[in-house]
């Protein structure tokens, strides 16, 4: 917002209206003009702030997160179906929107009939008993099956 305001103050139009000499001199429209004006300090501040924002964006892209994610964990950053499936937390976690949530494994709610090797269900939850996923283990990522539809 500040960058936008600075740019708008850096380059602007200037309109002049000419009058004949004297306190009550009539207008002289043939000399009226419109020009482009600029503010040097506004341009310097705009370029400086734009550079700072660009550097902050680049530096932020190198930031690493200290989240322990197993190697075989499926990437779901842009997969809306996978994210949606993980949003169905445990039944008793009804007030999760009020607390910080984390991605982890809960024992409640998964169907052992789907796969006996499942160790739990991966969800976003504020549950205090949530566990970190372990690499090589099998977890349920969906909250429904085709027969539920």
DOLUM-354898 format. One line per 3 residues: number of its first residue (from 0); for each residue x, y, z of N, C-alpha, C, CB. Coordinates in steps of 0.1 Angstrom, whole numbers, plus 5000, padded with zeros to 4 digits. Glycine has a CB too. Layout:
NUM) X,Y,Z,X,Y,Z,X,Y,Z,X,Y,Z ~ ...
END
This chain:
0) 5008,4988,5000,5000,5000,5000,5009,5013,5000,4990,5000,5012 ~ 5019,5012,5008,5028,5024,5009,5036,5025,4995,5039,5022,5020 ~ 5040,5014,4989,5046,5015,4976,5037,5021,4966,5051,5001,4972
3) 5025,5017,4966,5015,5023,4956,5014,5038,4958,5002,5016,4958 ~ 5013,5042,4971,5011,5056,4974,5024,5064,4969,5009,5058,4989 ~ 5036,5058,4972,5048,5065,4968,5049,5066,4953,5060,5057,4973
6) 5045,5056,4945,5045,5057,4931,5036,5067,4926,5042,5043,4924 ~ 5024,5068,4932,5014,5078,4928,5019,5092,4931,5001,5075,4935 ~ 5028,5094,4941,5033,5107,4944,5046,5110,4936,5036,5108,4959
9) 5051,5100,4929,5064,5102,4922,5061,5108,4908,5071,5089,4920 ~ 5051,5104,4901,5048,5109,4888,5034,5114,4887,5050,5097,4877 ~ 5032,5126,4882,5019,5132,4882,5018,5142,4871,5016,5139,4896
12) 5006,5146,4868,5004,5156,4857,5003,5170,4863,4991,5153,4849 ~ 5008,5180,4856,5007,5194,4860,5000,5202,4849,5022,5200,4863 ~ 4989,5209,4853,4982,5217,4843,4984,5232,4847,4967,5213,4843
15) 4987,5240,4837,4989,5254,4839,4978,5262,4831,5003,5259,4835 ~ 4974,5273,4837,4964,5282,4830,4971,5295,4829,4950,5283,4838 ~ 4971,5301,4817,4978,5314,4815,4968,5325,4815,4986,5313,4802
18) 4973,5337,4820,4965,5349,4820,4974,5360,4815,4960,5352,4835 ~ 4968,5370,4810,4975,5383,4806,4979,5390,4818,4966,5392,4796 ~ 4990,5398,4817,4994,5405,4829,4984,5414,4835,5006,5414,4825
21) 4985,5417,4848,4976,5425,4856,4968,5417,4865,4967,5433,4846 ~ 4962,5424,4875,4954,5417,4885,4942,5411,4880,4951,5426,4897 ~ 4936,5417,4870,4923,5412,4864,4926,5408,4849,4912,5422,4865
24) 4938,5403,4846,4941,5400,4832,4932,5388,4827,4956,5397,4831 ~ 4928,5390,4815,4919,5379,4809,4928,5366,4807,4913,5383,4796 ~ 4921,5355,4805,4928,5343,4803,4934,5343,4789,4918,5331,4804
27) 4944,5335,4788,4951,5333,4775,4952,5318,4772,4966,5340,4775 ~ 4941,5312,4767,4940,5298,4766,4950,5292,4756,4926,5294,4761 ~ 4955,5299,4747,4965,5294,4737,4978,5290,4744,4967,5304,4726
30) 4980,5295,4756,4993,5291,4763,4990,5281,4774,4999,5304,4769 ~ 4978,5277,4776,4975,5266,4786,4982,5254,4782,4960,5264,4788 ~ 4987,5246,4792,4994,5234,4789,4993,5223,4800,5009,5237,4786
33) 4995,5211,4796,4996,5200,4806,5009,5193,4804,4983,5190,4804 ~ 5016,5191,4815,5029,5184,4814,5029,5173,4824,5040,5194,4817 ~ 5039,5165,4823,5042,5154,4832,5052,5159,4842,5047,5141,4825
36) 5049,5158,4855,5058,5162,4866,5063,5150,4873,5051,5172,4875 ~ 5074,5152,4880,5079,5141,4888,5085,5146,4901,5089,5132,4880 ~ 5086,5137,4911,5092,5141,4924,5104,5131,4925,5082,5139,4936
39) 5116,5137,4926,5128,5129,4927,5129,5121,4940,5141,5138,4926 ~ 5125,5127,4951,5125,5120,4963,5115,5109,4963,5122,5130,4975 ~ 5103,5111,4957,5093,5101,4956,5098,5089,4948,5081,5106,4950
42) 5105,5092,4937,5111,5081,4928,5121,5073,4936,5116,5086,4915 ~ 5130,5080,4943,5141,5073,4951,5135,5064,4962,5150,5084,4957 ~ 5125,5070,4969,5118,5062,4979,5111,5050,4974,5109,5070,4988
45) 5104,5052,4962,5097,5041,4956,5106,5029,4951,5089,5046,4943 ~ 5117,5033,4945,5127,5023,4941,5133,5016,4953,5138,5030,4932 ~ 5136,5024,4963,5142,5018,4975,5133,5008,4982,5146,5029,4985
48) 5120,5012,4984,5110,5003,4990,5108,4991,4981,5097,5011,4993 ~ 5107,4993,4968,5105,4982,4959,5117,4972,4960,5103,4986,4945 ~ 5129,4977,4961,5140,4968,4963,5140,4961,4976,5153,4977,4962
51) 5136,4968,4987,5136,4961,5000,5125,4950,4999,5132,4971,5011 ~ 5113,4953,4993,5103,4942,4993,5107,4931,4984,5090,4948,4987 ~ 5114,4933,4973,5119,4922,4965,5130,4914,4972,5125,4928,4952
54) 5139,4920,4979,5149,4913,4987,5142,4905,4998,5159,4923,4993 ~ 5132,4911,5005,5125,4903,5015,5118,4891,5010,5115,4912,5022 ~ 5113,4892,4998,5106,4881,4991,5116,4870,4988,5099,4885,4979
57) 5128,4874,4982,5138,4864,4979,5143,4857,4991,5149,4871,4971 ~ 5146,4865,5002,5152,4859,5014,5142,4850,5021,5155,4870,5024 ~ 5129,4854,5020,5118,4845,5026,5117,4832,5018,5105,4852,5026
60) 5120,4832,5006,5119,4819,4998,5130,4810,5002,5120,4822,4983 ~ 5141,4814,5008,5152,4805,5013,5150,4800,5027,5165,4812,5012 ~ 5139,4805,5033,5137,4801,5047,5133,4787,5048,5126,4810,5053
63) 5138,4779,5057,5134,4765,5059,5126,4764,5071,5147,4756,5060 ~ 5117,4755,5071,5108,4752,5081,5112,4740,5089,5093,4750,5076 ~ 5111,4740,5102,5116,4729,5110,5105,4719,5113,5122,4734,5123
66) 5098,4715,5102,5087,4705,5104,5093,4692,5099,5075,4709,5095 ~ 5091,4682,5108,5097,4668,5105,5087,4661,5096,5099,4660,5118 ~ 5089,4661,5083,5081,4655,5073,5088,4642,5068,5077,4664,5062
69) 5082,4631,5069,5088,4619,5064,5091,4620,5049,5080,4606,5066 ~ 5102,4612,5044,5106,4613,5030,5095,4609,5021,5118,4604,5028 ~ 5087,4599,5024,5077,4593,5015,5064,4600,5016,5075,4578,5017
72) 5063,4611,5024,5050,4618,5026,5046,4624,5013,5052,4629,5038 ~ 5033,4622,5009,5028,4628,4997,5028,4643,4997,5015,4623,4993 ~ 5033,4649,4986,5032,4664,4985,5018,4668,4982,5042,4669,4974
75) 5013,4677,4989,4999,4681,4987,4997,4696,4988,4990,4674,4997 ~ 5008,4703,4985,5007,4718,4986,4996,4724,4977,5020,4724,4982 ~ 4994,4719,4965,4984,4724,4956,4973,4714,4952,4991,4729,4943
78) 4973,4703,4959,4963,4693,4957,4951,4696,4966,4969,4679,4959 ~ 4941,4702,4961,4930,4706,4970,4922,4694,4975,4920,4715,4962 ~ 4922,4683,4968,4915,4671,4973,4922,4665,4985,4914,4660,4962
81) 4935,4665,4985,4943,4660,4996,4942,4669,5008,4958,4658,4992 ~ 4942,4682,5006,4941,4691,5017,4927,4690,5023,4943,4706,5012 ~ 4917,4689,5014,4903,4688,5019,4901,4675,5027,4893,4688,5007
84) 4907,4664,5023,4906,4651,5030,4912,4652,5044,4913,4640,5023 ~ 4923,4660,5045,4929,4662,5058,4922,4672,5068,4944,4666,5056 ~ 4913,4679,5063,4906,4689,5071,4895,4683,5080,4900,4699,5062
87) 4892,4670,5078,4882,4664,5086,4889,4658,5098,4874,4653,5078 ~ 4890,4665,5109,4897,4661,5121,4888,4651,5129,4901,4673,5129 ~ 4893,4648,5141,4886,4639,5150,4872,4645,5153,4894,4636,5162
90) 4863,4636,5156,4849,4641,5159,4849,4650,5171,4840,4629,5162 ~ 4857,4647,5182,4856,4656,5193,4864,4669,5192,4862,4648,5205 ~ 4871,4671,5181,4878,4683,5178,4870,4694,5171,4891,4680,5170
93) 4858,4697,5177,4849,4706,5171,4853,4721,5171,4835,4705,5177 ~ 4861,4725,5181,4866,4739,5182,4880,4741,5177,4865,4743,5197 ~ 4884,4733,5167,4898,4734,5162,4900,4748,5156,4900,4724,5151
96) 4890,4755,5151,4892,4768,5144,4896,4778,5155,4879,4772,5137 ~ 4894,4776,5168,4898,4785,5178,4913,4784,5183,4889,4783,5190 ~ 4919,4773,5179,4933,4770,5184,4942,4767,5172,4932,4758,5193
99) 4955,4768,5175,4965,4765,5164,4964,4750,5161,4979,4768,5169 ~ 4964,4747,5148,4963,4733,5143,4976,4729,5137,4952,4731,5133 ~ 4978,4716,5137,4990,4710,5131,4986,4697,5123,5001,4707,5141
102) 4995,4694,5114,4992,4682,5106,4999,4670,5113,4998,4683,5091 ~ 4991,4660,5116,4996,4648,5123,4987,4636,5122,4998,4652,5137 ~ 4990,4626,5129,4982,4613,5129,4974,4612,5141,4992,4601,5128
105) 4961,4609,5139,4952,4606,5150,4947,4592,5149,4940,4616,5151 ~ 4944,4585,5160,4940,4571,5160,4925,4571,5157,4943,4564,5173 ~ 4917,4581,5161,4903,4580,5160,4898,4583,5146,4896,4591,5169
108) 4888,4576,5141,4882,4579,5129,4886,4572,5116,4883,4593,5126 ~ 4897,4564,5117,4901,4557,5105,4894,4543,5104,4916,4556,5104 ~ 4893,4538,5092,4886,4525,5091,4896,4514,5089,4876,4526,5078
111) 4897,4506,5099,4906,4495,5098,4903,4485,5087,4907,4487,5111 ~ 4890,4485,5083,4886,4476,5073,4892,4479,5059,4870,4475,5072 ~ 4895,4492,5057,4900,4496,5044,4914,4490,5042,4901,4511,5043
114) 4922,4491,5053,4936,4485,5052,4940,4482,5066,4946,4495,5045 ~ 4943,4469,5069,4947,4466,5083,4961,4472,5087,4948,4451,5084 ~ 4968,4476,5077,4982,4481,5080,4982,4496,5083,4991,4479,5068
117) 4970,4503,5082,4969,4517,5085,4972,4519,5100,4955,4522,5082 ~ 4980,4529,5103,4984,4532,5117,4976,4544,5122,4999,4535,5118 ~ 4967,4550,5114,4959,4561,5119,4955,4569,5107,4967,4570,5128
120) 4950,4581,5110,4945,4590,5099,4953,4603,5100,4930,4592,5100 ~ 4957,4608,5089,4965,4621,5088,4954,4632,5087,4975,4621,5077 ~ 4955,4642,5096,4945,4653,5096,4952,4665,5101,4933,4649,5105
123) 4945,4677,5099,4948,4689,5106,4940,4689,5119,4946,4702,5097 ~ 4946,4691,5130,4939,4690,5143,4946,4698,5153,4937,4675,5147 ~ 4938,4702,5163,4944,4709,5175,4945,4699,5187,4935,4721,5179
126) 4943,4686,5184,4943,4676,5194,4957,4675,5200,4940,4662,5187 ~ 4957,4674,5214,4970,4674,5221,4977,4661,5219,4968,4677,5236 ~ 4970,4650,5216,4975,4637,5214,4979,4634,5200,4966,4626,5219
129) 4980,4644,5191,4984,4642,5177,4998,4637,5177,4981,4654,5169 ~ 5001,4628,5168,5015,4623,5166,5021,4626,5153,5015,4608,5168 ~ 5034,4627,5152,5040,4630,5139,5040,4617,5131,5055,4634,5141
132) 5038,4619,5117,5038,4607,5109,5053,4601,5108,5034,4611,5094 ~ 5053,4588,5107,5066,4581,5107,5068,4576,5092,5066,4569,5117 ~ 5080,4578,5087,5083,4573,5073,5082,4558,5072,5097,4578,5069
135) 5076,4554,5061,5074,4540,5058,5061,4534,5064,5085,4532,5064 ~ 5054,4541,5072,5041,4536,5077,5030,4540,5068,5038,4542,5091 ~ 5019,4532,5069,5007,4535,5060,4996,4542,5068,5001,4521,5055
138) 4991,4553,5063,4981,4561,5069,4970,4564,5060,4987,4575,5074 ~ 4958,4566,5066,4946,4569,5058,4946,4584,5055,4933,4564,5065 ~ 4943,4588,5043,4943,4602,5039,4929,4606,5035,4952,4604,5028
141) 4919,4597,5035,4906,4601,5031,4896,4599,5043,4901,4593,5019 ~ 4885,4606,5043,4875,4604,5053,4863,4597,5048,4871,4618,5059 ~ 4863,4593,5036,4851,4586,5030,4856,4576,5020,4841,4596,5023
144) 4847,4567,5017,4849,4557,5007,4838,4558,4996,4850,4542,5013 ~ 4840,4551,4985,4830,4552,4975,4816,4547,4979,4834,4543,4963 ~ 4816,4537,4989,4803,4532,4993,4796,4542,5003,4805,4519,5001
147) 4803,4553,5008,4797,4563,5016,4790,4573,5008,4808,4570,5025 ~ 4793,4575,4995,4787,4585,4987,4773,4582,4982,4796,4587,4974
END
